[in-house]
Amino acid sequence: MLAVRRQRAIEAGLGLQAETAADVRYDAAEKRITELRTKAADQLGPDKAPVRLNGLDALARLAESNADHRQMIVDVLCAYLRMPYPAPPQDEPPTPDPRDPCSFGCPG
């Protein structure tokens, strides 16, 4: 009878170890995905277009490979696209196009 109890205790301990190992792997994967998403989102801020495009591409690839996080990444992309973009300052005012009557000012 004692051997049966020992066997059950060992089996229960092994099951608990397997669950703990699975939890650790899941937590590590979630942490890695979060770090990748954060790095990609940080690339959306710089002034250089290639850096922003790289960030968008990284987020898209991350969404494709992680179905559980896809909606959150789509939300980040949509929020980025909705942000107002200030037009770059122009050195000279645009010259009116003689072929377009509204370029000289249309009546309101």
Distance bins in CASP14 RR format, pairs under 12 A and 6 or more apart:
PFRMAT RR
TARGET T0000
AUTHOR 0000-0000-0000
RMODE 2
METHOD distances of the structure
MODEL  1
1 7 0 0 0 0 0 1 0 0 0 0 0
1 8 0 0 0 0 0 1 0 0 0 0 0
2 8 0 0 0 0 0 1 0 0 0 0 0
2 9 0 0 0 0 0 1 0 0 0 0 0
3 9 0 0 0 0 0 1 0 0 0 0 0
3 10 0 0 0 0 0 1 0 0 0 0 0
4 10 0 0 0 0 0 1 0 0 0 0 0
4 11 0 0 0 0 0 1 0 0 0 0 0
5 11 0 0 0 0 0 1 0 0 0 0 0
5 12 0 0 0 0 0 1 0 0 0 0 0
6 12 0 0 0 0 0 1 0 0 0 0 0
6 13 0 0 0 0 0 1 0 0 0 0 0
7 13 0 0 0 0 0 1 0 0 0 0 0
7 14 0 0 0 0 0 1 0 0 0 0 0
8 14 0 0 0 0 0 1 0 0 0 0 0
8 15 0 0 0 0 0 1 0 0 0 0 0
9 15 0 0 0 0 0 1 0 0 0 0 0
9 16 0 0 0 0 0 1 0 0 0 0 0
10 16 0 0 0 0 0 1 0 0 0 0 0
10 17 0 0 0 0 0 1 0 0 0 0 0
11 17 0 0 0 0 0 1 0 0 0 0 0
11 18 0 0 0 0 0 1 0 0 0 0 0
12 18 0 0 0 0 0 1 0 0 0 0 0
12 19 0 0 0 0 0 1 0 0 0 0 0
13 19 0 0 0 0 1 0 0 0 0 0 0
13 20 0 0 0 0 1 0 0 0 0 0 0
13 21 0 0 0 0 0 1 0 0 0 0 0
14 20 0 0 0 0 0 1 0 0 0 0 0
14 21 0 0 0 0 0 1 0 0 0 0 0
15 21 0 0 0 0 1 0 0 0 0 0 0
15 22 0 0 0 0 1 0 0 0 0 0 0
16 22 0 0 0 0 0 1 0 0 0 0 0
16 23 0 0 0 0 0 1 0 0 0 0 0
17 23 0 0 0 0 0 1 0 0 0 0 0
17 24 0 0 0 0 0 1 0 0 0 0 0
18 24 0 0 0 0 0 1 0 0 0 0 0
18 25 0 0 0 0 0 1 0 0 0 0 0
19 25 0 0 0 0 0 1 0 0 0 0 0
19 26 0 0 0 0 0 1 0 0 0 0 0
20 26 0 0 0 0 0 1 0 0 0 0 0
20 27 0 0 0 0 0 1 0 0 0 0 0
21 27 0 0 0 0 0 1 0 0 0 0 0
21 28 0 0 0 0 0 1 0 0 0 0 0
22 28 0 0 0 0 0 1 0 0 0 0 0
22 29 0 0 0 0 0 1 0 0 0 0 0
23 29 0 0 0 0 0 1 0 0 0 0 0
23 30 0 0 0 0 0 1 0 0 0 0 0
24 30 0 0 0 0 0 1 0 0 0 0 0
24 31 0 0 0 0 0 1 0 0 0 0 0
25 31 0 0 0 0 0 1 0 0 0 0 0
25 32 0 0 0 0 0 1 0 0 0 0 0
26 32 0 0 0 0 0 1 0 0 0 0 0
26 33 0 0 0 0 0 1 0 0 0 0 0
26 68 0 0 0 0 0 1 0 0 0 0 0
27 33 0 0 0 0 0 1 0 0 0 0 0
27 34 0 0 0 0 0 1 0 0 0 0 0
28 34 0 0 0 0 0 1 0 0 0 0 0
28 35 0 0 0 0 0 1 0 0 0 0 0
29 35 0 0 0 0 0 1 0 0 0 0 0
29 36 0 0 0 0 0 1 0 0 0 0 0
29 65 0 0 0 0 0 1 0 0 0 0 0
29 66 0 0 0 0 1 0 0 0 0 0 0
29 68 0 0 0 0 1 0 0 0 0 0 0
29 69 0 0 0 0 0 1 0 0 0 0 0
30 36 0 0 0 0 0 1 0 0 0 0 0
30 37 0 0 0 0 0 1 0 0 0 0 0
30 66 0 0 0 0 1 0 0 0 0 0 0
30 68 0 0 0 0 1 0 0 0 0 0 0
30 69 0 0 0 0 1 0 0 0 0 0 0
30 72 0 0 0 0 0 1 0 0 0 0 0
31 37 0 0 0 0 0 1 0 0 0 0 0
31 38 0 0 0 0 0 1 0 0 0 0 0
32 38 0 0 0 0 0 1 0 0 0 0 0
32 39 0 0 0 0 0 1 0 0 0 0 0
32 62 0 0 0 0 0 1 0 0 0 0 0
32 65 0 0 0 0 0 1 0 0 0 0 0
32 66 0 0 0 0 0 1 0 0 0 0 0
32 69 0 0 0 0 0 1 0 0 0 0 0
33 39 0 0 0 0 0 1 0 0 0 0 0
33 40 0 0 0 0 0 1 0 0 0 0 0
33 58 0 0 0 0 0 1 0 0 0 0 0
33 59 0 0 0 0 0 1 0 0 0 0 0
33 61 0 0 0 0 0 1 0 0 0 0 0
33 62 1 0 0 1 0 0 0 0 0 0 0
33 63 0 0 0 0 0 1 0 0 0 0 0
33 65 0 0 0 0 1 0 0 0 0 0 0
33 66 1 0 1 0 0 0 0 0 0 0 0
33 67 0 0 0 0 0 1 0 0 0 0 0
33 68 0 0 0 0 1 0 0 0 0 0 0
33 69 1 0 1 0 0 0 0 0 0 0 0
33 70 0 0 0 0 0 1 0 0 0 0 0
33 72 0 0 0 0 1 0 0 0 0 0 0
33 73 0 0 0 0 1 0 0 0 0 0 0
34 40 0 0 0 0 0 1 0 0 0 0 0
34 41 0 0 0 0 0 1 0 0 0 0 0
34 62 0 0 0 0 0 1 0 0 0 0 0
34 66 0 0 0 0 0 1 0 0 0 0 0
34 68 0 0 0 0 0 1 0 0 0 0 0
34 69 0 0 0 0 1 0 0 0 0 0 0
34 72 0 0 0 0 0 1 0 0 0 0 0
34 73 0 0 0 0 0 1 0 0 0 0 0
35 41 0 0 0 0 0 1 0 0 0 0 0
35 42 0 0 0 0 0 1 0 0 0 0 0
35 58 0 0 0 0 0 1 0 0 0 0 0
35 62 0 0 0 0 0 1 0 0 0 0 0
36 42 0 0 0 0 0 1 0 0 0 0 0
36 43 0 0 0 0 0 1 0 0 0 0 0
36 55 0 0 0 0 0 1 0 0 0 0 0
36 58 1 0 0 1 0 0 0 0 0 0 0
36 59 0 0 0 0 1 0 0 0 0 0 0
36 61 0 0 0 0 1 0 0 0 0 0 0
36 62 1 0 1 0 0 0 0 0 0 0 0
36 63 0 0 0 0 0 1 0 0 0 0 0
36 65 0 0 0 0 1 0 0 0 0 0 0
36 66 0 0 0 0 1 0 0 0 0 0 0
36 69 0 0 0 0 1 0 0 0 0 0 0
36 73 0 0 0 0 0 1 0 0 0 0 0
37 43 0 0 0 0 0 1 0 0 0 0 0
37 44 0 0 0 0 0 1 0 0 0 0 0
37 55 0 0 0 0 0 1 0 0 0 0 0
37 58 0 0 0 0 1 0 0 0 0 0 0
37 59 1 0 0 1 0 0 0 0 0 0 0
37 60 0 0 0 0 0 1 0 0 0 0 0
37 61 0 0 0 0 0 1 0 0 0 0 0
37 62 1 0 0 1 0 0 0 0 0 0 0
37 63 0 0 0 0 1 0 0 0 0 0 0
37 65 0 0 0 0 0 1 0 0 0 0 0
37 66 0 0 0 0 1 0 0 0 0 0 0
37 68 0 0 0 0 0 1 0 0 0 0 0
37 69 1 0 0 1 0 0 0 0 0 0 0
37 70 0 0 0 0 0 1 0 0 0 0 0
37 72 1 0 0 1 0 0 0 0 0 0 0
37 73 1 0 0 1 0 0 0 0 0 0 0
37 74 0 0 0 0 0 1 0 0 0 0 0
37 75 0 0 0 0 0 1 0 0 0 0 0
37 76 1 0 0 1 0 0 0 0 0 0 0
37 77 0 0 0 0 0 1 0 0 0 0 0
38 44 0 0 0 0 0 1 0 0 0 0 0
38 55 0 0 0 0 0 1 0 0 0 0 0
38 58 0 0 0 0 0 1 0 0 0 0 0
38 59 0 0 0 0 0 1 0 0 0 0 0
38 62 0 0 0 0 0 1 0 0 0 0 0
38 72 0 0 0 0 0 1 0 0 0 0 0
38 73 0 0 0 0 0 1 0 0 0 0 0
38 76 0 0 0 0 0 1 0 0 0 0 0
39 51 0 0 0 0 0 1 0 0 0 0 0
39 54 0 0 0 0 0 1 0 0 0 0 0
39 55 0 0 0 0 1 0 0 0 0 0 0
39 58 1 0 0 1 0 0 0 0 0 0 0
39 59 0 0 0 0 1 0 0 0 0 0 0
39 62 0 0 0 0 1 0 0 0 0 0 0
40 51 0 0 0 0 0 1 0 0 0 0 0
40 52 0 0 0 0 0 1 0 0 0 0 0
40 53 0 0 0 0 0 1 0 0 0 0 0
40 54 0 0 0 0 1 0 0 0 0 0 0
40 55 1 0 1 0 0 0 0 0 0 0 0
40 56 0 0 0 0 1 0 0 0 0 0 0
40 57 0 0 0 0 1 0 0 0 0 0 0
40 58 1 1 0 0 0 0 0 0 0 0 0
40 59 1 0 1 0 0 0 0 0 0 0 0
40 60 0 0 0 0 1 0 0 0 0 0 0
40 61 0 0 0 0 1 0 0 0 0 0 0
40 62 1 0 0 1 0 0 0 0 0 0 0
40 63 0 0 0 0 1 0 0 0 0 0 0
40 69 0 0 0 0 0 1 0 0 0 0 0
40 73 0 0 0 0 1 0 0 0 0 0 0
40 76 0 0 0 0 1 0 0 0 0 0 0
40 77 0 0 0 0 1 0 0 0 0 0 0
40 80 0 0 0 0 0 1 0 0 0 0 0
41 52 0 0 0 0 0 1 0 0 0 0 0
41 54 0 0 0 0 0 1 0 0 0 0 0
41 55 1 0 0 1 0 0 0 0 0 0 0
41 56 0 0 0 0 1 0 0 0 0 0 0
41 58 0 0 0 0 1 0 0 0 0 0 0
41 59 1 0 0 1 0 0 0 0 0 0 0
41 62 0 0 0 0 0 1 0 0 0 0 0
41 72 0 0 0 0 0 1 0 0 0 0 0
41 73 0 0 0 0 1 0 0 0 0 0 0
41 75 0 0 0 0 0 1 0 0 0 0 0
41 76 1 0 1 0 0 0 0 0 0 0 0
41 77 0 0 0 0 1 0 0 0 0 0 0
41 79 0 0 0 0 1 0 0 0 0 0 0
41 80 0 0 0 0 1 0 0 0 0 0 0
42 51 0 0 0 0 1 0 0 0 0 0 0
42 52 0 0 0 0 0 1 0 0 0 0 0
42 54 0 0 0 0 0 1 0 0 0 0 0
42 55 0 0 0 0 1 0 0 0 0 0 0
42 58 0 0 0 0 0 1 0 0 0 0 0
42 59 0 0 0 0 0 1 0 0 0 0 0
42 76 0 0 0 0 0 1 0 0 0 0 0
42 80 0 0 0 0 0 1 0 0 0 0 0
43 49 0 0 0 0 0 1 0 0 0 0 0
43 50 0 0 0 0 1 0 0 0 0 0 0
43 51 1 0 1 0 0 0 0 0 0 0 0
43 52 1 0 0 1 0 0 0 0 0 0 0
43 53 0 0 0 0 1 0 0 0 0 0 0
43 54 1 0 1 0 0 0 0 0 0 0 0
43 55 1 1 0 0 0 0 0 0 0 0 0
43 56 0 0 0 0 1 0 0 0 0 0 0
43 57 0 0 0 0 1 0 0 0 0 0 0
43 58 1 0 0 1 0 0 0 0 0 0 0
43 59 0 0 0 0 1 0 0 0 0 0 0
43 76 0 0 0 0 0 1 0 0 0 0 0
43 80 0 0 0 0 0 1 0 0 0 0 0
44 51 0 0 0 0 1 0 0 0 0 0 0
44 52 1 0 1 0 0 0 0 0 0 0 0
44 53 0 0 0 0 1 0 0 0 0 0 0
44 54 0 0 0 0 1 0 0 0 0 0 0
44 55 1 0 0 1 0 0 0 0 0 0 0
44 56 1 0 0 1 0 0 0 0 0 0 0
44 57 0 0 0 0 0 1 0 0 0 0 0
44 58 0 0 0 0 1 0 0 0 0 0 0
44 59 0 0 0 0 1 0 0 0 0 0 0
44 73 0 0 0 0 0 1 0 0 0 0 0
44 76 0 0 0 0 1 0 0 0 0 0 0
44 77 0 0 0 0 1 0 0 0 0 0 0
44 79 0 0 0 0 1 0 0 0 0 0 0
44 80 1 0 1 0 0 0 0 0 0 0 0
44 81 0 0 0 0 1 0 0 0 0 0 0
44 83 0 0 0 0 1 0 0 0 0 0 0
44 85 0 0 0 0 0 1 0 0 0 0 0
45 51 1 0 0 1 0 0 0 0 0 0 0
45 52 1 0 0 1 0 0 0 0 0 0 0
45 53 0 0 0 0 0 1 0 0 0 0 0
45 54 0 0 0 0 0 1 0 0 0 0 0
45 55 0 0 0 0 1 0 0 0 0 0 0
45 56 0 0 0 0 0 1 0 0 0 0 0
45 80 0 0 0 0 1 0 0 0 0 0 0
45 83 0 0 0 0 1 0 0 0 0 0 0
45 85 0 0 0 0 0 1 0 0 0 0 0
46 52 1 0 0 1 0 0 0 0 0 0 0
46 53 0 0 0 0 0 1 0 0 0 0 0
46 54 0 0 0 0 1 0 0 0 0 0 0
46 55 0 0 0 0 1 0 0 0 0 0 0
47 85 0 0 0 0 0 1 0 0 0 0 0
47 86 0 0 0 0 0 1 0 0 0 0 0
47 88 0 0 0 0 1 0 0 0 0 0 0
48 54 0 0 0 0 1 0 0 0 0 0 0
48 55 0 0 0 0 0 1 0 0 0 0 0
49 55 0 0 0 0 0 1 0 0 0 0 0
49 56 0 0 0 0 0 1 0 0 0 0 0
49 85 0 0 0 0 0 1 0 0 0 0 0
49 88 0 0 0 0 0 1 0 0 0 0 0
50 56 0 0 0 0 0 1 0 0 0 0 0
50 57 0 0 0 0 0 1 0 0 0 0 0
51 57 0 0 0 0 0 1 0 0 0 0 0
51 58 0 0 0 0 0 1 0 0 0 0 0
52 58 0 0 0 0 0 1 0 0 0 0 0
52 59 0 0 0 0 0 1 0 0 0 0 0
52 77 0 0 0 0 0 1 0 0 0 0 0
52 80 0 0 0 0 1 0 0 0 0 0 0
52 81 0 0 0 0 0 1 0 0 0 0 0
52 83 0 0 0 0 0 1 0 0 0 0 0
52 85 0 0 0 0 0 1 0 0 0 0 0
53 59 0 0 0 0 0 1 0 0 0 0 0
53 60 0 0 0 0 0 1 0 0 0 0 0
53 80 0 0 0 0 0 1 0 0 0 0 0
54 60 0 0 0 0 0 1 0 0 0 0 0
54 61 0 0 0 0 0 1 0 0 0 0 0
55 61 0 0 0 0 1 0 0 0 0 0 0
55 62 0 0 0 0 1 0 0 0 0 0 0
55 63 0 0 0 0 0 1 0 0 0 0 0
55 73 0 0 0 0 0 1 0 0 0 0 0
55 76 0 0 0 0 0 1 0 0 0 0 0
55 77 0 0 0 0 1 0 0 0 0 0 0
55 80 0 0 0 0 1 0 0 0 0 0 0
56 62 0 0 0 0 0 1 0 0 0 0 0
56 63 0 0 0 0 0 1 0 0 0 0 0
56 73 0 0 0 0 0 1 0 0 0 0 0
56 74 0 0 0 0 0 1 0 0 0 0 0
56 76 0 0 0 0 1 0 0 0 0 0 0
56 77 1 0 0 1 0 0 0 0 0 0 0
56 78 0 0 0 0 0 1 0 0 0 0 0
56 80 1 0 0 1 0 0 0 0 0 0 0
56 81 0 0 0 0 1 0 0 0 0 0 0
57 63 0 0 0 0 0 1 0 0 0 0 0
57 64 0 0 0 0 0 1 0 0 0 0 0
57 77 0 0 0 0 0 1 0 0 0 0 0
58 64 0 0 0 0 0 1 0 0 0 0 0
58 65 0 0 0 0 0 1 0 0 0 0 0
58 73 0 0 0 0 1 0 0 0 0 0 0
58 76 0 0 0 0 0 1 0 0 0 0 0
58 77 0 0 0 0 0 1 0 0 0 0 0
59 65 0 0 0 0 0 1 0 0 0 0 0
59 66 0 0 0 0 0 1 0 0 0 0 0
59 69 0 0 0 0 0 1 0 0 0 0 0
59 70 0 0 0 0 0 1 0 0 0 0 0
59 72 0 0 0 0 0 1 0 0 0 0 0
59 73 1 0 1 0 0 0 0 0 0 0 0
59 74 0 0 0 0 1 0 0 0 0 0 0
59 75 0 0 0 0 0 1 0 0 0 0 0
59 76 1 0 0 1 0 0 0 0 0 0 0
59 77 1 0 1 0 0 0 0 0 0 0 0
59 78 0 0 0 0 0 1 0 0 0 0 0
59 79 0 0 0 0 0 1 0 0 0 0 0
59 80 0 0 0 0 1 0 0 0 0 0 0
59 81 0 0 0 0 0 1 0 0 0 0 0
60 66 0 0 0 0 0 1 0 0 0 0 0
60 70 0 0 0 0 0 1 0 0 0 0 0
60 73 1 0 0 1 0 0 0 0 0 0 0
60 74 0 0 0 0 1 0 0 0 0 0 0
60 76 0 0 0 0 0 1 0 0 0 0 0
60 77 1 0 0 1 0 0 0 0 0 0 0
60 80 0 0 0 0 0 1 0 0 0 0 0
61 69 0 0 0 0 0 1 0 0 0 0 0
61 70 0 0 0 0 0 1 0 0 0 0 0
61 73 0 0 0 0 1 0 0 0 0 0 0
62 68 0 0 0 0 0 1 0 0 0 0 0
62 69 1 0 0 1 0 0 0 0 0 0 0
62 70 0 0 0 0 1 0 0 0 0 0 0
62 72 0 0 0 0 1 0 0 0 0 0 0
62 73 1 0 1 0 0 0 0 0 0 0 0
62 74 0 0 0 0 0 1 0 0 0 0 0
62 76 0 0 0 0 1 0 0 0 0 0 0
62 77 0 0 0 0 0 1 0 0 0 0 0
63 69 1 0 0 1 0 0 0 0 0 0 0
63 70 1 0 1 0 0 0 0 0 0 0 0
63 71 0 0 0 0 1 0 0 0 0 0 0
63 72 0 0 0 0 1 0 0 0 0 0 0
63 73 1 0 1 0 0 0 0 0 0 0 0
63 74 1 0 0 1 0 0 0 0 0 0 0
63 75 0 0 0 0 0 1 0 0 0 0 0
63 76 0 0 0 0 1 0 0 0 0 0 0
63 77 1 0 0 1 0 0 0 0 0 0 0
63 78 0 0 0 0 0 1 0 0 0 0 0
64 70 1 0 0 1 0 0 0 0 0 0 0
64 73 0 0 0 0 1 0 0 0 0 0 0
64 74 0 0 0 0 0 1 0 0 0 0 0
65 73 0 0 0 0 0 1 0 0 0 0 0
66 72 0 0 0 0 1 0 0 0 0 0 0
66 73 1 0 0 1 0 0 0 0 0 0 0
66 74 0 0 0 0 0 1 0 0 0 0 0
67 73 0 0 0 0 0 1 0 0 0 0 0
67 74 0 0 0 0 0 1 0 0 0 0 0
69 75 0 0 0 0 0 1 0 0 0 0 0
69 76 0 0 0 0 1 0 0 0 0 0 0
70 76 0 0 0 0 0 1 0 0 0 0 0
70 77 0 0 0 0 0 1 0 0 0 0 0
71 77 0 0 0 0 0 1 0 0 0 0 0
71 78 0 0 0 0 0 1 0 0 0 0 0
72 78 0 0 0 0 0 1 0 0 0 0 0
72 79 0 0 0 0 0 1 0 0 0 0 0
73 79 0 0 0 0 0 1 0 0 0 0 0
73 80 0 0 0 0 0 1 0 0 0 0 0
74 80 0 0 0 0 0 1 0 0 0 0 0
74 81 0 0 0 0 0 1 0 0 0 0 0
75 81 0 0 0 0 0 1 0 0 0 0 0
75 82 0 0 0 0 0 1 0 0 0 0 0
76 82 0 0 0 0 0 1 0 0 0 0 0
76 83 0 0 0 0 0 1 0 0 0 0 0
77 83 0 0 0 0 0 1 0 0 0 0 0
87 94 0 0 0 0 0 1 0 0 0 0 0
93 103 0 0 0 0 0 1 0 0 0 0 0
94 100 0 0 0 0 0 1 0 0 0 0 0
94 103 1 0 0 1 0 0 0 0 0 0 0
94 104 0 0 0 0 0 1 0 0 0 0 0
95 103 0 0 0 0 1 0 0 0 0 0 0
95 104 0 0 0 0 0 1 0 0 0 0 0
96 102 0 0 0 0 1 0 0 0 0 0 0
96 103 1 0 1 0 0 0 0 0 0 0 0
96 104 1 0 1 0 0 0 0 0 0 0 0
96 105 0 0 0 0 1 0 0 0 0 0 0
96 106 0 0 0 0 0 1 0 0 0 0 0
97 103 1 0 1 0 0 0 0 0 0 0 0
97 104 0 0 0 0 1 0 0 0 0 0 0
97 105 0 0 0 0 0 1 0 0 0 0 0
98 104 0 0 0 0 1 0 0 0 0 0 0
100 106 0 0 0 0 1 0 0 0 0 0 0
101 107 0 0 0 0 0 1 0 0 0 0 0
102 108 0 0 0 0 0 1 0 0 0 0 0
END
